[in-house]
């Protein structure tokens, strides 16, 4: 009896293992250098689905790709018109908000993943913004406002239908990174879904670093603030004197 139950359990588990799908992905570059003339960049994310069995004849495969920059605390303020002028009224504290966030999909977002999975993995833009001030009743409005502001600055992106999937196996997409990137590690996640349920996921990191003069100035400002301040003052005085000398020379001639 025990042997029969063991055999039955093994047979039950075999189909699920045979249908297992795994992400094998890559990036066009895993490090981005921010220089003085940096004007943004484009990251090509590509990969394939590795299987141990033929493609399942069930719901079609979908792909979701997210790129998330370092998180920062943010204060979101609401302005209202009072006595003819705009003033700050309410404010909410956001504990963690990505400095950059892009989500790309093979189709409409609502059709490729369930709301429950979106909430669990924090995939959509609004869900990526974490823990708004609990003392604010309409915290959802503050989250949406922050998302709108950063979408206008191209820091938050929802790119539906931009992931190309070929033969349910090969996929790729391009993510545009703006010029105003924050230095740090950018987490990249890839989700495979069937019938809006996640069947596999992949996680990697893109490093964004300042180099050259940008790195020198950044390190000086953070490690030697006094020297940085004195140097900035000296440069300002020298620039003022030089401008004055040029102006006097022009007047004399």
MISEFI-341293 format. One record per atom (N, C-alpha, C, O): x, y, z; residue in three letters. Coordinates in steps of 0.05 Angstrom, whole numbers, padded with zeros to 5 digits, always signed. Example, Ala and Ser with C-alpha at 12.3 -4.5 7.8 and 13.67 -1.06 7.14 Angstrom:
BEGIN
+00264-00114+00156ALA+00246-00090+00156ALA+00264-00066+00156ALA+00285-00066+00169ALA+00257-00045+00142SER+00273-00021+00143SER+00258+00001+00157SER+00268+00023+00161SER
***
This chain:
BEGIN
+00017-00024+00000UNK+00000+00000+00000UNK+00017+00025+00000UNK+00012+00044-00015UNK+00038+00024+00017UNK+00056+00047+00019UNK+00070+00052-00008UNK+00073+00075-00017UNK+00079+00030-00021UNK+00093+00032-00047UNK+00074+00044-00068UNK+00082+00060-00084UNK+00049+00036-00067UNK+00029+00046-00086UNK+00025+00076-00082UNK+00023+00091-00102UNK+00023+00085-00057UNK+00019+00114-00052UNK+00044+00130-00060UNK+00041+00152-00071UNK+00068+00118-00056UNK+00093+00132-00064UNK+00094+00135-00094UNK+00101+00156-00104UNK+00086+00114-00109UNK+00086+00115-00139UNK+00066+00135-00148UNK+00071+00150-00167UNK+00042+00136-00135UNK+00021+00155-00143UNK+00031+00184-00139UNK+00026+00201-00156UNK+00044+00189-00117UNK+00055+00216-00111UNK+00076+00224-00132UNK+00076+00247-00140UNK+00093+00205-00139UNK+00114+00211-00159UNK+00101+00218-00186UNK+00110+00237-00199UNK+00081+00203-00194UNK+00068+00208-00219UNK+00053+00235-00219UNK+00051+00248-00240UNK+00043+00242-00196UNK+00029+00268-00193UNK+00048+00291-00196UNK+00041+00312-00208UNK+00072+00288-00186UNK+00092+00310-00187UNK+00106+00312-00214UNK+00116+00334-00220UNK+00107+00291-00229UNK+00122+00292-00255UNK+00112+00313-00274UNK+00129+00327-00285UNK+00086+00316-00280UNK+00077+00336-00299UNK+00085+00364-00292UNK+00093+00379-00309UNK+00083+00372-00266UNK+00090+00399-00258UNK+00119+00404-00262UNK+00127+00426-00270UNK+00136+00384-00257UNK+00165+00388-00262UNK+00171+00390-00291UNK+00188+00405-00300UNK+00157+00374-00307UNK+00162+00374-00336UNK+00155+00400-00349UNK+00166+00408-00369UNK+00135+00414-00337UNK+00125+00439-00349UNK+00140+00463-00338UNK+00134+00485-00345UNK+00161+00458-00321UNK+00176+00480-00309UNK+00189+00497-00331UNK+00200+00487-00351UNK+00188+00524-00327UNK+00201+00542-00346UNK+00219+00560-00330UNK+00213+00568-00307UNK+00242+00566-00342UNK+00263+00582-00328UNK+00273+00604-00346UNK+00275+00600-00370UNK+00279+00628-00334UNK+00288+00651-00349UNK+00319+00650-00352UNK+00333+00646-00332UNK+00328+00653-00376UNK+00357+00657-00381UNK+00359+00684-00395UNK+00352+00687-00418UNK+00370+00704-00380UNK+00369+00731-00390UNK+00397+00744-00391UNK+00416+00734-00378UNK+00398+00767-00405UNK+00423+00782-00407UNK+00417+00811-00411UNK+00395+00819-00417UNK+00438+00828-00408UNK+00436+00857-00411UNK+00456+00866-00432UNK+00478+00854-00433UNK+00450+00887-00447UNK+00469+00898-00466UNK+00493+00910-00451UNK+00515+00911-00462UNK+00489+00919-00426UNK+00510+00929-00409UNK+00501+00927-00381UNK+00478+00933-00374UNK+00519+00919-00363UNK+00512+00916-00335UNK+00524+00938-00318UNK+00523+00937-00293UNK+00535+00959-00331UNK+00546+00982-00317UNK+00543+01007-00335UNK+00550+01006-00358UNK+00533+01029-00323UNK+00530+01054-00337UNK+00547+01075-00324UNK+00546+01078-00300UNK+00562+01090-00340UNK+00580+01111-00329UNK+00567+01138-00333UNK+00559+01145-00355UNK+00564+01153-00312UNK+00553+01181-00313UNK+00577+01200-00314UNK+00593+01202-00296UNK+00579+01214-00337UNK+00600+01233-00341UNK+00588+01261-00342UNK+00564+01265-00339UNK+00605+01282-00346UNK+00595+01309-00347UNK+00577+01314-00370UNK+00559+01332-00368UNK+00579+01300-00392UNK+00562+01303-00415UNK+00542+01280-00419UNK+00533+01275-00441UNK+00535+01267-00397UNK+00517+01245-00398UNK+00489+01255-00405UNK+00478+01272-00392UNK+00477+01243-00426UNK+00451+01252-00436UNK+00431+01229-00435UNK+00411+01230-00450UNK+00435+01209-00419UNK+00417+01186-00418UNK+00429+01162-00431UNK+00451+01164-00443UNK+00416+01140-00429UNK+00425+01115-00441UNK+00402+01097-00447UNK+00379+01102-00439UNK+00408+01076-00462UNK+00388+01056-00469UNK+00399+01028-00461UNK+00421+01021-00469UNK+00383+01013-00447UNK+00390+00986-00439UNK+00374+00966-00454UNK+00349+00967-00454UNK+00387+00948-00468UNK+00373+00926-00482UNK+00373+00902-00464UNK+00394+00892-00456UNK+00349+00893-00457UNK+00346+00869-00440UNK+00335+00847-00457UNK+00314+00850-00470UNK+00348+00824-00457UNK+00340+00802-00475UNK+00344+00776-00460UNK+00358+00775-00440UNK+00331+00755-00470UNK+00334+00730-00457UNK+00318+00708-00471UNK+00307+00712-00493UNK+00316+00685-00458UNK+00302+00662-00469UNK+00289+00647-00446UNK+00296+00651-00423UNK+00271+00629-00454UNK+00257+00612-00435UNK+00268+00584-00438UNK+00266+00572-00460UNK+00279+00573-00417UNK+00290+00546-00418UNK+00269+00527-00407UNK+00257+00531-00386UNK+00265+00505-00422UNK+00245+00486-00414UNK+00256+00458-00415UNK+00276+00452-00428UNK+00244+00440-00399UNK+00251+00412-00399UNK+00230+00395-00414UNK+00231+00371-00414UNK+00211+00409-00426UNK+00190+00395-00441UNK+00179+00414-00463UNK+00187+00438-00463UNK+00163+00404-00481UNK+00151+00422-00502UNK+00135+00445-00489UNK+00127+00443-00466UNK+00131+00466-00505UNK+00116+00489-00495UNK+00088+00480-00487UNK+00074+00467-00502UNK+00079+00487-00462UNK+00053+00479-00453UNK+00031+00490-00471UNK+00031+00513-00480UNK+00011+00473-00476UNK-00012+00480-00493UNK-00034+00491-00475UNK-00056+00480-00474UNK-00028+00512-00461UNK-00047+00524-00443UNK-00049+00554-00450UNK-00050+00562-00473UNK-00050+00571-00429UNK-00052+00600-00434UNK-00025+00609-00446UNK-00004+00598-00440UNK-00026+00630-00463UNK-00001+00640-00475UNK+00018+00652-00454UNK+00010+00661-00433UNK+00044+00651-00460UNK+00064+00661-00443UNK+00066+00692-00445UNK+00064+00702-00467UNK+00069+00705-00423UNK+00073+00734-00422UNK+00098+00741-00407UNK+00107+00725-00390UNK+00110+00764-00413UNK+00135+00772-00400UNK+00132+00800-00388UNK+00121+00818-00401UNK+00141+00804-00364UNK+00142+00830-00351UNK+00170+00836-00342UNK+00183+00819-00331UNK+00180+00860-00349UNK+00208+00868-00342UNK+00207+00894-00327UNK+00194+00913-00336UNK+00220+00895-00303UNK+00221+00920-00288UNK+00250+00928-00283UNK+00267+00911-00280UNK+00255+00954-00283UNK+00281+00966-00276UNK+00276+00986-00254UNK+00261+01006-00259UNK+00289+00982-00231UNK+00283+00999-00208UNK+00309+01011-00197UNK+00328+00997-00191UNK+00309+01038-00195UNK+00332+01052-00184UNK+00332+01052-00154UNK+00313+01042-00141UNK+00352+01064-00141UNK+00354+01065-00112UNK+00329+01079-00101UNK+00319+01098-00113UNK+00320+01071-00077UNK+00297+01083-00065UNK+00306+01105-00046UNK+00327+01105-00034UNK+00288+01125-00043UNK+00293+01148-00025UNK+00267+01155-00011UNK+00245+01151-00022UNK+00269+01167+00012UNK+00246+01178+00026UNK+00238+01204+00013UNK+00255+01220+00005UNK+00212+01209+00010UNK+00202+01233-00004UNK+00179+01245+00012UNK+00162+01231+00023UNK+00178+01272+00013UNK+00155+01286+00024UNK+00139+01297+00002UNK+00149+01313-00014UNK+00114+01289+00000UNK+00095+01298-00021UNK+00077+01319-00009UNK+00064+01313+00011UNK+00075+01342-00021UNK+00059+01364-00010UNK+00036+01370-00029UNK+00038+01368-00054UNK+00014+01378-00017UNK-00009+01386-00033UNK-00012+01417-00032UNK-00010+01429-00011UNK-00016+01429-00055UNK-00019+01458-00057UNK-00048+01465-00063UNK-00061+01452-00079UNK-00057+01486-00050UNK-00084+01496-00056UNK-00083+01526-00058UNK-00065+01539-00047UNK-00102+01536-00073UNK-00103+01565-00078UNK-00118+01579-00055UNK-00141+01573-00050UNK-00104+01596-00040UNK-00115+01610-00018UNK-00110+01640-00021UNK-00087+01649-00024UNK-00132+01656-00022UNK-00130+01685-00024UNK-00113+01693-00049UNK-00098+01712-00048UNK-00117+01678-00070UNK-00104+01685-00096UNK-00076+01675-00099UNK-00064+01680-00120UNK-00065+01661-00080UNK-00038+01650-00082UNK-00039+01620-00076UNK-00056+01610-00062UNK-00019+01605-00087UNK-00016+01577-00082UNK+00001+01572-00057UNK+00023+01583-00055UNK-00010+01557-00038UNK+00005+01551-00013UNK+00004+01521-00008UNK-00014+01507-00016UNK+00024+01511+00007UNK+00025+01484+00015UNK+00005+01480+00038UNK+00004+01495+00057UNK-00011+01459+00035UNK-00031+01453+00056UNK-00024+01427+00070UNK-00013+01427+00092UNK-00031+01404+00057UNK-00025+01378+00070UNK+00001+01367+00059UNK+00011+01375+00038UNK+00012+01347+00073UNK+00037+01334+00065UNK+00036+01305+00074UNK+00023+01299+00094UNK+00049+01287+00059UNK+00051+01259+00066UNK+00080+01250+00063UNK+00093+01258+00044UNK+00088+01233+00081UNK+00115+01222+00080UNK+00115+01194+00066UNK+00100+01176+00074UNK+00131+01192+00045UNK+00134+01167+00031UNK+00161+01154+00041UNK+00182+01166+00036UNK+00159+01132+00054UNK+00183+01119+00065UNK+00203+01111+00044UNK+00227+01116+00046UNK+00194+01099+00022UNK+00211+01089+00001UNK+00198+01093-00026UNK+00176+01083-00031UNK+00211+01108-00043UNK+00202+01112-00071UNK+00225+01109-00090UNK+00246+01122-00085UNK+00223+01092-00110UNK+00246+01089-00129UNK+00253+01116-00143UNK+00234+01131-00151UNK+00278+01122-00145UNK+00286+01146-00160UNK+00281+01143-00190UNK+00278+01162-00204UNK+00280+01118-00199UNK+00273+01111-00226UNK+00259+01085-00226UNK+00266+01066-00211UNK+00238+01083-00243UNK+00223+01057-00244UNK+00210+01055-00272UNK+00196+01072-00281UNK+00216+01032-00285UNK+00204+01026-00311UNK+00194+00998-00311UNK+00207+00979-00302UNK+00169+00994-00321UNK+00158+00968-00323UNK+00149+00964-00352UNK+00134+00980-00363UNK+00158+00943-00365UNK+00152+00937-00393UNK+00139+00910-00394UNK+00146+00891-00380UNK+00119+00907-00412UNK+00104+00882-00414UNK+00100+00874-00443UNK+00104+00890-00462UNK+00091+00849-00447UNK+00084+00840-00474UNK+00056+00849-00482UNK+00050+00848-00506UNK+00040+00856-00463UNK+00012+00864-00469UNK+00002+00883-00448UNK+00017+00892-00431UNK-00024+00889-00449UNK-00036+00907-00428UNK-00031+00896-00400UNK-00034+00872-00396UNK-00024+00913-00382UNK-00015+00904-00356UNK-00036+00887-00342UNK-00029+00867-00330UNK-00061+00895-00343UNK-00082+00881-00328UNK-00086+00853-00340UNK-00097+00835-00327UNK-00077+00848-00365UNK-00081+00823-00378UNK-00058+00803-00374UNK-00060+00780-00382UNK-00036+00812-00362UNK-00013+00795-00360UNK-00007+00787-00331UNK+00010+00769-00327UNK-00020+00799-00312UNK-00015+00792-00283UNK-00039+00799-00267UNK-00053+00819-00272UNK-00044+00784-00246UNK-00067+00789-00228UNK-00059+00812-00209UNK-00036+00818-00204UNK-00080+00824-00198UNK-00075+00846-00179UNK-00062+00835-00153UNK-00046+00849-00141UNK-00068+00810-00146UNK-00056+00798-00122UNK-00026+00795-00126UNK-00010+00801-00108UNK-00017+00785-00149UNK+00011+00781-00155UNK+00025+00808-00158UNK+00048+00811-00149UNK+00011+00828-00169UNK+00022+00855-00171UNK+00028+00866-00143UNK+00049+00878-00138UNK+00009+00862-00125UNK+00012+00872-00097UNK+00035+00857-00083UNK+00051+00869-00069UNK+00036+00830-00087UNK+00056+00814-00073UNK+00084+00821-00082UNK+00103+00823-00066UNK+00088+00826-00108UNK+00115+00831-00119UNK+00120+00860-00124UNK+00143+00867-00132UNK+00100+00878-00120UNK+00103+00906-00124UNK+00114+00912-00152UNK+00136+00923-00155UNK+00099+00906-00172UNK+00108+00908-00199UNK+00099+00934-00213UNK+00116+00947-00225UNK+00074+00942-00210UNK+00065+00966-00223UNK+00078+00991-00209UNK+00088+00989-00187UNK+00076+01014-00223UNK+00089+01038-00213UNK+00079+01046-00186UNK+00094+01050-00167UNK+00052+01047-00183UNK+00041+01055-00157UNK+00048+01036-00134UNK+00051+01044-00112UNK+00049+01010-00141UNK+00056+00990-00120UNK+00086+00991-00113UNK+00093+00982-00091UNK+00102+01002-00130UNK+00131+01003-00125UNK+00137+01025-00104UNK+00158+01025-00091UNK+00118+01044-00101UNK+00121+01065-00081UNK+00111+01054-00055UNK+00088+01046-00052UNK+00128+01053-00035UNK+00122+01038-00010UNK+00116+01056+00014UNK+00128+01077+00017UNK+00097+01048+00030UNK+00091+01058+00056UNK+00088+01088+00058UNK+00106+01102+00067UNK+00066+01098+00048UNK+00059+01126+00051UNK+00050+01130+00080UNK+00041+01112+00093UNK+00053+01155+00090UNK+00047+01162+00117UNK+00019+01152+00125UNK-00001+01159+00113UNK+00018+01136+00146UNK-00007+01124+00155UNK-00026+01144+00167UNK-00050+01139+00170UNK-00016+01168+00174UNK-00033+01188+00187UNK-00049+01204+00166UNK-00067+01220+00174UNK-00043+01200+00141UNK-00058+01214+00119UNK-00080+01196+00109UNK-00074+01173+00101UNK-00104+01206+00108UNK-00127+01189+00101UNK-00127+01183+00071UNK-00132+01160+00063UNK-00121+01203+00054UNK-00122+01199+00025UNK-00094+01194+00014UNK-00085+01207-00005UNK-00079+01175+00026UNK-00052+01169+00018UNK-00050+01160-00011UNK-00029+01164-00023UNK-00071+01147-00021UNK-00070+01138-00049UNK-00067+01162-00068UNK-00053+01159-00088UNK-00080+01184-00062UNK-00077+01208-00079UNK-00049+01219-00079UNK-00039+01229-00099UNK-00036+01218-00055UNK-00008+01228-00054UNK+00010+01210-00070UNK+00029+01219-00083UNK+00006+01183-00068UNK+00022+01165-00084UNK+00018+01169-00114UNK+00038+01170-00129UNK-00007+01173-00122UNK-00013+01178-00150UNK+00000+01204-00160UNK+00009+01206-00182UNK+00000+01225-00142UNK+00011+01250-00149UNK+00041+01248-00153UNK+00052+01259-00172UNK+00055+01233-00135UNK+00084+01229-00139UNK+00090+01214-00165UNK+00108+01221-00179UNK+00073+01194-00171UNK+00077+01179-00196UNK+00073+01197-00220UNK+00089+01195-00239UNK+00053+01215-00220UNK+00049+01233-00242UNK+00072+01252-00246UNK+00080+01257-00269UNK+00082+01262-00225UNK+00105+01281-00226UNK+00129+01268-00239UNK+00142+01279-00257UNK+00135+01244-00230UNK+00159+01230-00240UNK+00155+01218-00268UNK+00174+01215-00282UNK+00130+01212-00275UNK+00124+01204-00302UNK+00129+01227-00321UNK+00139+01223-00343UNK+00122+01251-00313UNK+00127+01275-00330UNK+00156+01280-00334UNK+00165+01291-00354UNK+00173+01272-00315UNK+00202+01275-00316UNK+00215+01250-00329UNK+00240+01249-00330UNK+00199+01231-00338UNK+00208+01206-00351UNK+00223+01188-00331UNK+00238+01171-00339UNK+00220+01193-00305UNK+00232+01176-00285UNK+00216+01151-00279UNK+00226+01131-00270UNK+00190+01153-00283UNK+00172+01130-00280UNK+00159+01124-00308UNK+00149+01142-00321UNK+00161+01099-00316UNK+00151+01091-00343UNK+00135+01066-00341UNK+00143+01047-00327UNK+00112+01065-00355UNK+00097+01041-00358UNK+00095+01036-00388UNK+00080+01049-00402UNK+00110+01017-00398UNK+00113+01012-00427UNK+00099+00985-00434UNK+00111+00964-00435UNK+00073+00987-00439UNK+00057+00964-00445UNK+00061+00956-00474UNK+00062+00973-00492UNK+00065+00930-00479UNK+00068+00920-00506UNK+00095+00925-00519UNK+00098+00922-00543UNK+00115+00932-00503UNK+00142+00938-00514UNK+00161+00914-00512UNK+00183+00916-00522UNK+00153+00893-00498UNK+00169+00869-00497UNK+00162+00851-00520UNK+00139+00843-00522UNK+00181+00845-00536UNK+00176+00827-00559UNK+00182+00798-00552UNK+00204+00792-00542UNK+00162+00781-00556UNK+00165+00752-00549UNK+00162+00736-00575UNK+00142+00738-00589UNK+00183+00720-00581UNK+00183+00705-00606UNK+00181+00675-00600UNK+00197+00664-00585UNK+00161+00662-00612UNK+00158+00633-00610UNK+00156+00624-00580UNK+00164+00602-00574UNK+00145+00642-00563UNK+00142+00636-00535UNK+00168+00628-00522UNK+00168+00614-00502UNK+00191+00637-00534UNK+00217+00629-00523UNK+00236+00652-00521UNK+00248+00656-00499UNK+00240+00668-00541UNK+00259+00690-00541UNK+00245+00716-00537UNK+00224+00722-00548UNK+00256+00733-00519UNK+00243+00759-00514UNK+00265+00781-00511UNK+00288+00775-00505UNK+00256+00806-00516UNK+00274+00828-00513UNK+00259+00854-00511UNK+00236+00855-00520UNK+00271+00874-00500UNK+00259+00901-00498UNK+00282+00921-00493UNK+00304+00913-00485UNK+00276+00946-00498UNK+00295+00968-00493UNK+00283+00987-00473UNK+00260+00995-00476UNK+00299+00995-00453UNK+00290+01013-00432UNK+00306+01039-00434UNK+00331+01038-00433UNK+00293+01061-00437UNK+00306+01087-00439UNK+00312+01098-00411UNK+00294+01101-00395UNK+00337+01104-00405UNK+00345+01116-00380UNK+00350+01146-00384UNK+00367+01153-00401UNK+00337+01163-00369UNK+00341+01192-00373UNK+00368+01202-00363UNK+00383+01187-00351UNK+00373+01227-00369UNK+00399+01239-00361UNK+00401+01243-00331UNK+00423+01243-00320UNK+00379+01248-00318UNK+00379+01254-00289UNK+00378+01229-00272UNK+00361+01228-00253UNK+00395+01210-00277UNK+00396+01186-00262UNK+00410+01190-00235UNK+00429+01206-00233UNK+00401+01175-00215UNK+00415+01175-00189UNK+00435+01152-00188UNK+00428+01130-00197UNK+00458+01157-00177UNK+00478+01137-00176UNK+00469+01114-00157UNK+00457+01119-00137UNK+00476+01089-00165UNK+00469+01067-00148UNK+00465+01042-00164UNK+00471+01040-00187UNK+00454+01021-00150UNK+00448+00996-00163UNK+00419+00996-00173UNK+00401+01002-00157UNK+00415+00989-00198UNK+00388+00988-00210UNK+00379+00959-00213UNK+00390+00943-00228UNK+00360+00951-00197UNK+00350+00924-00197UNK+00333+00918-00221UNK+00315+00933-00227UNK+00339+00897-00235UNK+00324+00889-00259UNK+00311+00862-00253UNK+00324+00842-00246UNK+00284+00861-00257UNK+00269+00836-00252UNK+00254+00828-00278UNK+00244+00845-00292UNK+00253+00802-00282UNK+00238+00791-00305UNK+00219+00770-00294UNK+00227+00752-00280UNK+00193+00773-00302UNK+00173+00754-00293UNK+00160+00740-00318UNK+00154+00754-00338UNK+00157+00714-00317UNK+00142+00699-00337UNK+00115+00693-00325UNK+00113+00684-00302UNK+00093+00698-00340UNK+00066+00692-00329UNK+00050+00676-00350UNK+00054+00679-00374UNK+00033+00659-00339UNK+00013+00645-00355UNK-00014+00647-00341UNK-00016+00643-00317UNK-00034+00655-00356UNK-00061+00659-00344UNK-00059+00678-00321UNK-00073+00675-00300UNK-00041+00699-00324UNK-00037+00721-00305UNK-00024+00712-00279UNK-00023+00727-00259UNK-00014+00687-00278UNK+00000+00677-00254UNK+00030+00675-00260UNK+00037+00667-00282UNK+00047+00682-00241UNK+00076+00681-00245UNK+00085+00652-00244UNK+00080+00637-00226UNK+00100+00644-00266UNK+00111+00617-00267UNK+00141+00616-00264UNK+00152+00595-00259UNK+00154+00639-00268UNK+00183+00640-00264UNK+00192+00669-00262UNK+00178+00687-00271UNK+00215+00674-00249UNK+00225+00701-00246UNK+00255+00701-00246UNK+00268+00681-00239UNK+00267+00724-00252UNK+00296+00727-00254UNK+00303+00754-00243UNK+00288+00773-00246UNK+00326+00756-00230UNK+00334+00781-00216UNK+00364+00786-00221UNK+00380+00769-00218UNK+00370+00811-00229UNK+00398+00819-00233UNK+00401+00849-00227UNK+00381+00862-00219UNK+00425+00860-00229UNK+00431+00888-00222UNK+00447+00902-00243UNK+00465+00890-00255UNK+00439+00927-00249UNK+00455+00945-00266UNK+00468+00966-00248UNK+00454+00979-00233UNK+00494+00970-00250UNK+00508+00989-00234UNK+00510+01016-00249UNK+00519+01017-00272UNK+00501+01037-00236UNK+00503+01064-00248UNK+00523+01080-00230UNK+00518+01084-00206UNK+00545+01088-00242UNK+00566+01101-00226UNK+00576+01127-00240UNK+00577+01128-00265UNK+00583+01147-00224UNK+00596+01171-00235UNK+00625+01165-00239UNK+00638+01150-00224UNK+00636+01176-00261UNK+00665+01172-00267UNK+00677+01199-00274UNK+00663+01219-00279UNK+00704+01199-00275UNK+00718+01223-00283UNK+00714+01247-00265UNK+00714+01244-00240UNK+00710+01270-00276UNK+00706+01295-00261UNK+00681+01293-00243UNK+00681+01303-00221UNK+00660+01281-00253UNK+00635+01278-00237UNK+00641+01262-00212UNK+00632+01270-00190UNK+00657+01241-00214UNK+00664+01225-00190UNK+00681+01241-00170UNK+00676+01240-00146UNK+00700+01257-00181UNK+00717+01273-00164UNK+00701+01293-00148UNK+00704+01296-00124UNK+00683+01307-00162UNK+00667+01328-00149UNK+00648+01315-00129UNK+00644+01326-00107UNK+00636+01293-00136UNK+00617+01279-00118UNK+00632+01270-00092UNK+00622+01274-00070UNK+00655+01258-00095UNK+00670+01248-00072UNK+00679+01272-00055UNK+00679+01270-00030UNK+00688+01294-00068UNK+00697+01317-00053UNK+00674+01329-00037UNK+00678+01337-00014UNK+00650+01331-00049UNK+00628+01343-00035UNK+00618+01327-00011UNK+00609+01338+00009UNK+00620+01300-00013UNK+00610+01283+00008UNK+00632+01276+00029UNK+00626+01274+00052UNK+00657+01274+00020UNK+00678+01266+00039UNK+00693+01289+00051UNK+00702+01288+00073UNK+00695+01312+00036UNK+00709+01335+00045UNK+00692+01360+00040UNK+00699+01377+00024UNK+00670+01363+00054UNK+00651+01385+00049UNK+00664+01413+00053UNK+00657+01432+00039UNK+00682+01415+00073UNK+00695+01441+00078UNK+00712+01449+00055UNK+00710+01472+00045UNK+00729+01431+00046UNK+00746+01436+00023UNK+00729+01442-00002UNK+00736+01460-00017UNK+00708+01427-00005UNK+00690+01432-00028UNK+00678+01460-00027UNK+00676+01473-00048UNK+00669+01468-00003UNK+00657+01495-00001UNK+00677+01517-00006UNK+00671+01536-00020UNK+00702+01514+00005UNK+00723+01534+00001UNK+00731+01535-00029UNK+00735+01557-00040UNK+00733+01512-00042UNK+00740+01511-00070UNK+00718+01524-00087UNK+00725+01539-00106UNK+00693+01519-00080UNK+00671+01531-00095UNK+00671+01561-00092UNK+00667+01576-00112UNK+00677+01571-00068UNK+00678+01600-00063UNK+00701+01612-00079UNK+00698+01634-00090UNK+00724+01599-00079UNK+00747+01609-00094UNK+00742+01611-00124UNK+00749+01630-00137UNK+00729+01590-00134UNK+00722+01590-00163UNK+00703+01612-00169UNK+00705+01625-00190UNK+00683+01617-00151UNK+00664+01639-00156UNK+00677+01666-00156UNK+00671+01683-00172UNK+00695+01670-00137UNK+00710+01696-00135UNK+00727+01700-00160UNK+00728+01722-00172UNK+00741+01678-00168UNK+00758+01680-00192UNK+00742+01686-00217UNK+00750+01702-00234UNK+00719+01673-00219UNK+00702+01677-00243UNK+00691+01706-00243UNK+00690+01718-00264UNK+00684+01717-00220UNK+00674+01744-00218UNK+00696+01764-00225UNK+00691+01784-00240UNK+00720+01759-00215UNK+00742+01777-00222UNK+00749+01776-00251UNK+00753+01797-00263UNK+00749+01753-00263UNK+00755+01750-00291UNK+00734+01764-00308UNK+00741+01778-00328UNK+00709+01761-00301UNK+00687+01774-00316UNK+00690+01804-00314UNK+00685+01819-00334UNK+00697+01814-00290UNK+00701+01843-00287UNK+00724+01853-00303UNK+00722+01875-00315UNK+00746+01838-00303UNK+00770+01847-00318UNK+00764+01848-00348UNK+00772+01866-00362UNK+00750+01828-00358UNK+00742+01828-00387UNK+00724+01851-00393UNK+00728+01864-00414UNK+00705+01857-00376UNK+00687+01880-00380UNK+00702+01906-00381UNK+00697+01923-00399UNK+00721+01910-00362UNK+00737+01935-00362UNK+00754+01937-00387UNK+00757+01959-00399UNK+00765+01915-00396UNK+00782+01915-00421UNK+00765+01923-00445UNK+00774+01938-00462UNK+00741+01913-00447UNK+00723+01919-00469UNK+00716+01949-00469UNK+00716+01961-00490UNK+00711+01960-00446UNK+00704+01988-00444UNK+00727+02006-00452UNK+00723+02026-00466UNK+00752+01999-00444UNK+00775+02015-00451UNK+00781+02015-00481UNK+00791+02034-00492UNK+00776+01992-00493UNK+00782+01991-00522UNK+00758+02001-00538UNK+00760+02001-00563UNK
***
